[in-house]
Amino acid sequence: MTKKLSLKTQWAFGLWAVIFLLVLCFGVLGPRFGILGLKNAQFWHYWEVAALGSTVLFNLLFYVLGFFLPPQMFKDLRSFAWVGLVPFLLLIAILCLIAATASSLMEWTCWLQLLFLVVVAICFWGVDSVMARQSNKELVRQDFRFSVKLNDTPSLMAFLVLFIYALIYRSKGYDQNFRAFIGGAVAFQMIVSNWVLALIFRSPGE
């Protein structure tokens, strides 16, 4: 019997650890060296850019490898229509992550940035819900049910609450303290989401 590797020896968790360290360095050292090259960049912009960028990278890697590497879990669904839905939702999520980052850097209204992130959370929730219900493999369904409960649903609720709060607060205007609060919340949620994704990526479907 093949010995199952512990979580810390799995490459996906190791990748998350490296990404987390890079996010930490970017957030701490970025403002000092002006890495973004933007005249009005604030410290929270660096945390947001690092967290959202790492989320794009990690999710692209997760879903692309899920299509092409054994057990090719995103191809092993009960209907071909569900297989086509997964990359469509992923594309929308990635585009909205990019839009959310741009809206923060350009200091557009906060509710718009959070609306993008609500859409992102809905897309990831949709992909994982499809996998939790439509996969032909019980172990894969279990992995994604875990993700829906501990990652996607809390993320969606968190961004939805922030979005509603930003809508209520918009009449007062968004000062720097409010933007810093939103930036910190976004960065924290993205890092936690990547960590949960690393947990279910330890050996999906095996």
FENHU-V154599 format. One line per field, one symbol per residue. burial: 1 if it has 9 or more other C-alpha atoms within 8 Angstrom, else 0. A space follows every 10 residues. Layout:
burial = ???
This chain:
burial = 0000000001 0111010011 0111111001 1000000000 1011111111 1101110110 0110111000 0111011000 0110110011 0111011111 1011100101 1111111111 1111111111 1101100011 1111111111 1111110011 0111010011 0001000011 0111011111 1011111111 110110
